[in-house]
Amino acid sequence: MAGKDEEHRGWLLTVDPVSASMVLVDFREDGGTSVQVVMGHAVEDVQVLQEADEETSDRLRTSFLPPRTCSLNPEELRRKGGGVRSWLEKNRVPVEEEGDELRVAGVLTIRAPYGPEDCYSSNQIILDRIQKLIQLKPDHPGLYPETDPESDPVKTRSADRY
């Protein structure tokens, strides 16, 4: 990539769909990682020098994510993943299972435990839409606040959604 006679090299992590700014990641030999944001207006030319292998793709996907632990047992995870898959299919979203991950339209991955925060994609528009769709899933914990019928006479119903 060049801008004002400068050349930047690295693995392309994402491109902002609005500003066309690019995030480049370089895995240094000392084990460190450098991240550069190249503003979209400064990009004159982009050349693909090498496609990422599976190991590099995994490193790019996981380098900026906090380690997560999942407290659900395998049966609960399978049920929850199946529920998210069914919900996406019901909403006409193409989804496939790849091991314990769900793959949406080949551009987004949903990992266990299959909540909105478990979605990963370099396409911010698709990422936002799928996260919102998962939040609208009827049994998603963030959608309907829990109420105690003994202490709260008003019950939350599906008609109360915004």
C-alpha positions as CSV (number, residue, x, y, z in Angstrom):
1,M,0.0,0.0,0.0
2,A,1.3,3.4,-0.8
3,G,0.4,6.9,0.3
4,K,2.6,9.9,-0.1
5,D,5.5,7.7,-1.3
6,E,5.2,5.5,1.8
7,E,4.8,1.7,1.6
8,H,3.1,-0.3,4.3
9,R,3.2,-4.1,4.5
10,G,1.3,-6.5,6.7
11,W,-1.6,-8.9,7.0
12,L,-4.9,-7.1,6.2
13,L,-7.1,-7.6,9.3
14,T,-10.0,-5.4,8.2
15,V,-11.2,-2.5,6.0
16,D,-13.6,0.0,7.4
17,P,-16.5,0.1,5.0
18,V,-17.2,3.8,5.6
19,S,-13.7,5.4,5.6
20,A,-11.9,2.6,3.6
21,S,-9.2,2.7,6.3
22,M,-7.2,-0.5,6.5
23,V,-5.8,-2.3,9.6
24,L,-2.5,-4.0,8.9
25,V,-1.0,-6.5,11.3
26,D,2.6,-7.7,11.3
27,F,3.7,-10.6,13.5
28,R,7.3,-9.9,14.4
29,E,10.0,-12.5,14.7
30,D,10.5,-11.6,18.4
31,G,6.9,-12.8,19.1
32,G,5.4,-9.3,19.2
33,T,2.7,-7.9,17.0
34,S,2.5,-4.5,15.4
35,V,-0.7,-2.9,14.2
36,Q,-1.0,-0.1,11.7
37,V,-4.1,1.8,10.6
38,V,-3.7,3.3,7.2
39,M,-6.3,6.0,6.6
40,G,-8.5,5.3,3.5
41,H,-7.8,8.6,1.9
42,A,-4.1,8.0,1.9
43,V,-4.3,4.6,0.1
44,E,-3.3,4.9,-3.6
45,D,-2.7,1.2,-4.4
46,V,-3.2,-2.2,-2.8
47,Q,-1.3,-5.3,-3.9
48,V,-1.8,-8.8,-2.5
49,L,1.6,-10.3,-2.0
50,Q,0.6,-13.5,-0.3
51,E,-2.7,-15.1,0.8
52,A,-2.8,-16.0,4.5
53,D,-2.4,-19.7,5.3
54,E,-4.7,-21.3,8.0
55,E,-2.3,-20.6,10.8
56,T,-1.9,-16.9,10.0
57,S,-5.7,-16.6,9.6
58,D,-6.2,-18.1,13.0
59,R,-3.6,-15.8,14.5
60,L,-5.3,-12.8,12.9
61,R,-8.7,-13.9,14.2
62,T,-7.6,-14.5,17.7
63,S,-4.9,-12.0,18.4
64,F,-7.2,-9.2,19.6
65,L,-9.7,-11.3,21.5
66,P,-9.6,-11.8,25.2
67,P,-9.4,-15.5,26.3
68,R,-12.8,-16.8,27.0
69,T,-14.0,-19.6,29.1
70,C,-17.3,-21.3,28.6
71,S,-19.2,-22.8,31.5
72,L,-21.8,-24.7,29.5
73,N,-21.5,-28.5,29.1
74,P,-21.2,-30.0,25.6
75,E,-24.9,-30.8,25.4
76,E,-25.9,-27.3,26.3
77,L,-23.5,-25.9,23.8
78,R,-24.8,-28.2,21.1
79,R,-28.4,-27.2,21.9
80,K,-27.6,-23.5,22.0
81,G,-25.6,-23.7,18.7
82,G,-28.5,-25.5,17.1
83,G,-31.0,-22.9,18.3
84,V,-28.9,-20.0,16.9
85,R,-28.6,-21.9,13.6
86,S,-32.3,-22.5,13.4
87,W,-33.0,-18.9,14.2
88,L,-30.7,-17.7,11.5
89,E,-32.2,-20.1,9.0
90,K,-35.7,-19.0,10.0
91,N,-34.6,-15.5,9.1
92,R,-33.2,-16.7,5.7
93,V,-29.6,-16.3,6.6
94,P,-27.3,-18.9,5.0
95,V,-25.5,-20.8,7.8
96,E,-23.4,-24.0,8.0
97,E,-21.9,-25.9,10.9
98,E,-18.1,-26.3,10.8
99,G,-17.2,-28.3,13.9
100,D,-18.3,-26.4,16.9
101,E,-18.6,-23.1,14.9
102,L,-21.3,-21.7,12.8
103,R,-20.3,-20.1,9.5
104,V,-22.6,-17.4,8.0
105,A,-22.5,-16.8,4.3
106,G,-18.8,-17.7,4.3
107,V,-17.9,-14.3,5.9
108,L,-18.8,-14.6,9.5
109,T,-18.0,-17.1,12.3
110,I,-20.0,-17.7,15.4
111,R,-18.1,-19.5,18.2
112,A,-19.5,-21.1,21.3
113,P,-21.4,-20.1,23.4
114,Y,-23.1,-18.5,20.3
115,G,-24.0,-15.1,21.6
116,P,-23.7,-11.7,19.8
117,E,-20.3,-11.2,21.3
118,D,-19.1,-14.5,19.8
119,C,-19.5,-13.3,16.2
120,Y,-16.3,-12.6,14.2
121,S,-16.1,-11.0,10.8
122,S,-14.0,-8.5,8.9
123,N,-17.2,-7.2,7.3
124,Q,-18.5,-4.7,10.0
125,I,-21.9,-4.4,8.3
126,I,-22.6,-8.1,8.3
127,L,-21.2,-8.4,11.8
128,D,-23.6,-5.7,13.1
129,R,-26.6,-7.2,11.4
130,I,-26.0,-10.8,12.6
131,Q,-25.3,-9.6,16.2
132,K,-28.5,-7.7,16.2
133,L,-30.4,-10.7,14.8
134,I,-29.0,-12.9,17.5
135,Q,-30.0,-10.4,20.1
136,L,-33.6,-10.5,18.8
137,K,-33.7,-14.3,19.2
138,P,-36.7,-15.0,21.5
139,D,-34.7,-16.9,24.1
140,H,-31.7,-14.6,24.1
141,P,-31.2,-13.5,27.8
142,G,-30.7,-9.8,26.9
143,L,-34.1,-9.5,25.2
144,Y,-36.6,-10.2,27.9
145,P,-35.7,-9.1,31.4
146,E,-36.3,-11.7,34.0
147,T,-39.2,-10.9,36.3
148,D,-40.4,-12.5,39.5
149,P,-44.2,-13.0,39.3
150,E,-44.4,-12.7,43.1
151,S,-42.7,-9.3,43.3
152,D,-43.5,-7.8,40.0
153,P,-47.2,-8.0,38.8
154,V,-46.2,-6.8,35.3
155,K,-45.0,-9.6,33.1
156,T,-42.8,-9.0,30.1
157,R,-44.5,-10.2,26.9
158,S,-43.3,-10.4,23.3
159,A,-45.5,-7.4,22.4
160,D,-43.3,-5.3,24.7
161,R,-40.4,-5.5,22.2
162,Y,-39.2,-2.3,20.6
